Amino acid sequence: VSVALDCATAEAHVSWNASMGALYYIAYAWSSTFNFMSCESSGPLTHCTLRDLICGDNYTVQVIAVGDECSSLPSQAENFRTVPCAPEVTATHLDCYTDSVLLQWSPTDGSISYTANARTPEGLVSTCSSNSTNCELRELACGQTYNVTLVSYDGRCHSMPGTALAVASVPCPPENVESNVLCSSNSAHVQWNPGAGAESYEVHAINTGGQMTGCDSTNTSCVMPNL
């Protein structure tokens, strides 16, 4: 009996040598967490596929041959480990000064490395890898929302991607700033083109004597008073 694990489908293909007098075969498998399953060959074919296996678990499999009236004793036991479980991001931290995001996750059994993939709807991509439980997505484009997925690797197979998480990058700076003095009120009207990803704006002004003024806005203009 031998087992070939399909990393892409997370299925186990069980095969064995033919047994004299067998009409068909049944492979029985059980995990260390007491999950039981089986697959049956199509007639005298000497293989079948175990599906819906629990990720990151150790299984034992044995095969019996079924004849006209009796079944054989179980074959020798064969052990295998399923594909690692998909890790899930548990925390994110956006560094506004470096345009990077720190990701954290919980470890999955048997995994030796992890890779995070971040992608925008426009096709911008950022990745990071780690042998621990965190990594940093660097040089993210401003004003974007990245869908982040995480996969683990056990030295043989990659896991399925974890649940996608939406992560926003830093907003883009506003452009084409213009100001006009309002002589009658000793104030200034400031306007600008919006920056992608921005929810609000702050305007700061300082004169040669060090005095400061400004205004806030959720639009693309505001008035600075008390100049």
C-alpha positions as CSV (number, residue, x, y, z in Angstrom):
1,V,0.0,0.0,0.0
2,S,1.2,3.5,-0.8
3,V,-0.2,7.0,-0.5
4,A,0.4,10.0,-2.8
5,L,-0.9,13.3,-1.5
6,D,-2.2,15.8,-4.0
7,C,-1.1,19.2,-2.7
8,A,-3.4,21.1,-5.1
9,T,-6.6,19.3,-4.1
10,A,-5.7,18.1,-0.6
11,E,-6.7,14.6,-1.6
12,A,-4.8,11.3,-0.9
13,H,-4.5,8.8,-3.7
14,V,-4.2,5.3,-2.3
15,S,-2.8,2.5,-4.4
16,W,-1.8,-1.2,-3.7
17,N,-0.8,-4.4,-5.4
18,A,-3.6,-6.7,-6.7
19,S,-4.9,-9.4,-4.4
20,M,-5.9,-12.8,-5.8
21,G,-9.6,-13.5,-5.7
22,A,-10.5,-9.8,-5.0
23,L,-13.6,-8.4,-6.6
24,Y,-13.0,-4.9,-5.3
25,Y,-11.1,-3.1,-2.5
26,I,-11.9,-0.8,0.4
27,A,-9.3,1.6,1.9
28,Y,-10.0,2.7,5.5
29,A,-8.3,5.7,7.0
30,W,-8.4,7.3,10.4
31,S,-6.7,10.4,11.8
32,S,-5.0,11.2,15.1
33,T,-8.1,13.2,15.9
34,F,-10.4,10.2,15.2
35,N,-11.7,11.3,11.9
36,F,-12.7,8.1,10.0
37,M,-13.2,7.8,6.2
38,S,-12.9,5.3,3.4
39,C,-12.9,4.9,-0.3
40,E,-13.8,2.0,-2.6
41,S,-12.2,0.9,-5.8
42,S,-14.1,0.6,-9.0
43,G,-14.1,-3.1,-9.4
44,P,-10.7,-4.8,-9.4
45,L,-8.8,-1.5,-10.0
46,T,-6.0,-1.1,-7.4
47,H,-6.5,2.5,-6.4
48,C,-9.0,5.0,-4.9
49,T,-9.0,8.5,-3.6
50,L,-9.6,9.7,0.0
51,R,-11.4,13.1,0.0
52,D,-12.4,15.7,2.6
53,L,-9.4,15.1,4.7
54,I,-8.8,17.2,7.8
55,C,-5.9,19.6,7.1
56,G,-2.6,19.3,9.1
57,D,-3.5,15.9,10.5
58,N,-1.8,12.5,10.6
59,Y,-3.7,9.6,9.0
60,T,-3.2,5.8,9.0
61,V,-4.7,3.8,6.1
62,Q,-5.2,0.1,5.5
63,V,-6.8,-1.7,2.6
64,I,-9.0,-4.9,2.6
65,A,-9.8,-7.0,-0.4
66,V,-13.5,-8.1,-0.8
67,G,-14.2,-11.4,-2.5
68,D,-17.4,-13.4,-3.3
69,E,-18.0,-14.5,0.3
70,C,-15.2,-13.1,2.5
71,S,-13.0,-10.1,3.0
72,S,-9.2,-10.3,3.5
73,L,-7.4,-9.3,6.6
74,P,-6.3,-5.6,6.5
75,S,-3.1,-4.8,4.7
76,Q,-0.1,-3.4,6.5
77,A,-0.7,0.2,7.7
78,E,0.6,3.2,5.8
79,N,0.9,6.6,7.4
80,F,0.7,10.0,5.8
81,R,0.2,13.7,6.8
82,T,-2.4,15.9,5.1
83,V,-1.7,19.4,3.6
84,P,-1.2,22.1,6.3
85,C,-4.1,24.2,7.4
86,A,-4.7,27.7,6.0
87,P,-3.4,30.3,8.4
88,E,-5.5,33.4,9.2
89,V,-4.2,36.9,9.8
90,T,-5.0,37.9,13.4
91,A,-3.7,41.5,13.4
92,T,-2.5,44.2,11.1
93,H,-0.6,47.4,11.8
94,L,-0.2,50.2,9.2
95,D,3.0,52.3,9.5
96,C,2.0,55.6,8.1
97,Y,5.6,56.8,7.7
98,T,7.0,53.9,5.8
99,D,3.9,52.9,3.8
100,S,4.1,49.3,5.1
101,V,1.8,46.9,6.9
102,L,2.9,44.5,9.6
103,L,0.8,41.2,9.5
104,Q,0.5,38.8,12.4
105,W,-1.0,35.3,12.5
106,S,-1.3,32.2,14.6
107,P,1.0,29.2,13.7
108,T,-0.5,26.1,12.0
109,D,0.7,22.6,12.9
110,G,3.5,21.3,10.8
111,S,4.2,24.5,8.9
112,I,7.7,25.7,8.5
113,S,7.1,28.9,6.5
114,Y,4.4,31.4,5.6
115,T,3.8,33.7,2.6
116,A,1.5,36.7,2.5
117,N,0.2,37.9,-0.9
118,A,-1.4,41.3,-1.2
119,R,-3.2,42.4,-4.4
120,T,-5.3,45.4,-5.5
121,P,-8.2,45.2,-8.0
122,E,-5.9,47.0,-10.4
123,G,-3.2,44.3,-10.2
124,L,-0.7,45.9,-7.9
125,V,1.1,43.1,-5.8
126,S,3.1,43.0,-2.7
127,T,4.4,39.9,-0.9
128,C,6.4,38.9,2.2
129,S,7.5,35.6,3.7
130,S,8.5,34.5,7.1
131,N,9.5,31.5,9.2
132,S,7.8,33.0,12.2
133,T,4.3,34.4,12.7
134,N,4.7,37.9,11.3
135,C,6.0,39.7,8.2
136,E,5.9,43.2,6.7
137,L,4.4,44.2,3.4
138,R,6.6,47.0,2.2
139,E,6.3,49.9,-0.3
140,L,2.6,49.7,-0.7
141,A,1.1,52.1,-3.2
142,C,-0.8,55.0,-1.6
143,G,-4.6,55.2,-1.6
144,Q,-5.1,51.5,-2.4
145,T,-7.1,48.7,-0.7
146,Y,-5.1,45.4,-0.8
147,N,-6.7,42.0,-0.4
148,V,-4.3,40.0,1.7
149,T,-4.2,36.2,1.8
150,L,-1.8,33.9,3.7
151,V,-0.6,30.4,2.9
152,S,1.6,28.1,4.9
153,Y,4.2,25.5,3.7
154,D,5.2,22.3,5.5
155,G,8.2,21.4,3.3
156,R,6.1,19.4,0.9
157,C,2.7,21.2,0.3
158,H,1.3,24.6,0.5
159,S,-2.0,25.2,2.3
160,M,-5.1,26.6,0.7
161,P,-5.1,30.4,1.0
162,G,-6.6,31.8,4.2
163,T,-9.6,34.1,4.3
164,A,-8.9,37.3,2.3
165,L,-8.5,40.4,4.5
166,A,-8.9,44.0,3.1
167,V,-6.0,46.3,4.2
168,A,-6.0,50.0,3.3
169,S,-2.6,51.7,2.5
170,V,-1.8,55.3,3.5
171,P,-3.8,58.0,1.6
172,C,-2.1,59.8,-1.3
173,P,-1.2,63.4,-0.7
174,P,-3.4,66.1,-2.1
175,E,-2.2,68.0,-5.2
176,N,-2.4,71.4,-6.9
177,V,-2.9,73.3,-3.7
178,E,-4.1,76.9,-4.3
179,S,-4.9,79.7,-1.8
180,N,-6.7,83.1,-2.2
181,V,-6.6,85.8,0.4
182,L,-10.1,87.1,1.5
183,C,-9.2,90.7,2.3
184,S,-12.4,91.7,4.0
185,S,-12.1,88.9,6.7
186,N,-8.3,88.7,6.9
187,S,-8.6,85.0,6.0
188,A,-7.6,82.7,3.2
189,H,-9.6,80.2,1.1
190,V,-7.5,77.1,0.3
191,Q,-8.5,74.4,-2.2
192,W,-6.8,71.3,-3.7
193,N,-7.3,68.2,-5.7
194,P,-8.3,65.1,-3.7
195,G,-5.8,62.4,-2.7
196,A,-6.8,58.8,-3.3
197,G,-7.9,57.1,-0.1
198,A,-8.3,60.3,1.9
199,E,-11.3,60.7,4.3
200,S,-10.4,64.2,5.6
201,Y,-7.8,66.9,5.2
202,E,-5.9,69.2,7.5
203,V,-4.4,72.5,6.3
204,H,-1.5,74.0,8.3
205,A,0.0,77.5,7.8
206,I,2.9,79.1,9.6
207,N,4.2,82.7,9.2
208,T,7.7,83.9,9.5
209,G,7.2,84.7,13.1
210,G,6.2,81.1,13.9
211,Q,2.5,81.7,14.4
212,M,0.3,78.9,13.1
213,T,-3.2,78.7,11.8
214,G,-5.1,76.2,9.7
215,C,-8.4,74.5,9.0
216,D,-9.9,71.0,8.6
217,S,-12.2,69.7,6.0
218,T,-13.9,66.5,4.6
219,N,-14.2,68.3,1.2
220,T,-11.4,69.7,-1.0
221,S,-11.4,73.3,0.4
222,C,-11.5,75.2,3.6
223,V,-11.0,78.7,5.0
224,M,-8.1,79.6,7.3
225,P,-9.2,82.4,9.7
226,N,-7.3,84.9,11.8
227,L,-4.3,85.5,9.6
